[in-house]
Amino acid sequence: MSTAPLRPCSYPGCGELVEAGRCEGHRRQAQQQSAESRGTARDRGYDRAWERLRAAKLSANPYCEIGQRCVGLSPVQRLARQVDHILPIVDHPELRLCWDNLQSCCLPCHGAKTARDCRRRLGNSVRPSITVVSGPPGAGKNHYVDQHRQPTDLLLDYDAIMQAITGAPPHARPPADQDAAHWLCYDAMRAMIQRAEALDTAARIWVISTEPDRVKLSILVGRLGANLVMLDTDRETCRARVSMRPQPGYWCEAVERWFRSIGSAASTV
């Protein structure tokens, strides 16, 4: 039997006490309204353009990219049967045909993700508090996190993973002919982000990102339900900082690429 303190239903004006989210009556009401508003598949954006994009995605990524319910199963069981919108198109119709907002998935993982999206839309789930700290190389992202995190907070950081698996100094990059380290780090970050997305606990998580693509960054923030902190550090300061790192030429070029793509950053807390 649950011992959690009761709180008022999250529906505005309802005073019925519940453990979390909405009361039973308002949950049923929301579900009915959602069903009535769905319309046909074509009405919901699943037209011929979508079918072509869906087929292309399944061809490019034939195995489940979520990998939560199917982890450890045989390749046949991990075959993708659905293509999921990472950010649901009911909330983000502008991303309906955006490749970066798609993930191939098996039926069990797709069902679990859809149910989780519904619970969160109804306010009937606990979510971790996630903050994405973004900015160009040398912006001071790790310093910002160190100044704000608590001892029990979790940190997802590509550079920390790279250092752990290669034993190289901080910010060192392996030679191009040893890029297996990059893909291992990339897959580890992707897996951890997917796990963080699925958590139904009140954990506090920080994610450090140098993603220079605005759409990909917005999808990352949206899928995690995260707050975004974009550090407003100027180009020359970033270049001066990364010039002290191993392989300064690599990092100075990375700074330039970031500013060409994103431009001047703006703080959002």
ABEGO torsion letter per residue (X at the ends): XBABBBBBBABBGBABBBABEBBAAAAAAAAAAAAAAAEBAAAAGBBAAAAAAAAAAAAABABBAAGAAABGBBAAAABBABBBBABBAAABAAAAABAAABBBBBAAAAAAAAAAAAAAAAGABBBBBBBBBBEBBGAGAAAAAAAABBAABBBBBAAAAAAAAAGBBBGBBBBAAAAAAAAAAAAAAAAAAAAAAABBBABBBBBBBABABAAAAAAAAAAAGBBBBBBBBBAAAAAAAAAABBGAAAAAAAAAAAAAAAEBBBBBX
